[in-house]
Amino acid sequence: MDQIFQVAGAALILVAFIAAQRDAMSTHSVVYLTLNLVGSLVLTGVALHGKDWGFLLLEIVWAAVSAWSLWQLSRG
């Protein structure tokens, strides 16, 4: 079951990344930032469950930056 969450979280982040690289999505769009936030939150849970501290740090920061960027975007 853990693998399903890992793949799902990674897929969300990778979809956003690939779309941005192909100029199909702006890195400042709500969709891009939401995909990154949700994907990183899923992977945060996976890392916490597996006690993978380096991965957990990466995903917490990823989620925090995505959330901050979404908040900034919502403020205009």
Secondary structure, 3 states (H helix, E strand, C coil): CHHHHHHHHHHHHHHHHHHHHCCCCCCCCHHHHHHHHHHHHHHHHHHHHCCCHHHHHHHHHHHHHHHHHHHHHHHC
